[in-house]
């Protein structure tokens, strides 16, 4: 029975193709190989360095045409990652663990034991987006908390550079 909704029909066809490819992997591999031999204009990077210039030209042209879209996707992906990591380290509530401030623009990660220098010496770039990505990859290790910039600075002043007594 044909689908009246085009999106449902496309989804059904995609699912059917995935299922068929899993059931007939050898046939699919051979068919793809033959098809690529007949159509060299597709997937030029598979030929190695021979068509590298063509691929780079295509890539730069695509970037120029879609620059704003690509930048927005990168920006929103980084924002989602930051939100995910900060939420995890603030016990499921996107806010400072000390004062409860919840403006994401002012929230940051803090090393609970003030061992950030040791952490950075172990290698790799461990700040900003790279830090968030590494923490997620490592399964959110202990030793971090979410603080707002004010609480982070106050903690720094209290622990590392205490005020002199009056």
LINKA-V758416 format. One line per field, one symbol per residue. ss: DSSP state (@ for helix, = for strand, . for the rest). psi: psi as a letter, one per 40 degrees, with the letter a starting at -180 (. if undefined). burial: I if it has 9 or more other ideal C-beta (glycine too) atoms within 8 Angstrom, else O. A space follows every 10 residues. Layout:
ss->???
psi->???
burial->???
//
This chain:
ss->.....@@@@@ @@@@@@@@@@ @@@.@@@@@@ @@@@@@@@.. ...@@@@@@@ @@@@@@@@@@ @@@@@.@@@@ @@@@@@@@@@ @@@@@@@@@. .......... ...@@@==== =....@@@@@ @......@@@ @@@@@@@... ...=====@@ @@@@@@@@@. ......
psi->hiidhddddd dddddddddd dddgdddddd ddddddddge eifdeeeaed fddddddddd dddddfdddd dddddddddd ddddddddef fehgihedee hehddeiiih hdeffddddd deiihfibdd dddddddefg iieiihiidd dddddddddd giiii.
burial->OOOOOOOOIO OIOOOOOOOI IOOOOOOIOO OOOOOIOOOO OOOIOOOOOO IIOOIOOIOO OOIOOOOOOI OOOOOOOIOO IIIIIIIOII OOOIIIIOOO IOOIOIIIII IOOOOOOOIO OOOOOIOOOI IIIIIIOOOO OOOIIIIIII IIOOIIIOOO OOOOOO
//
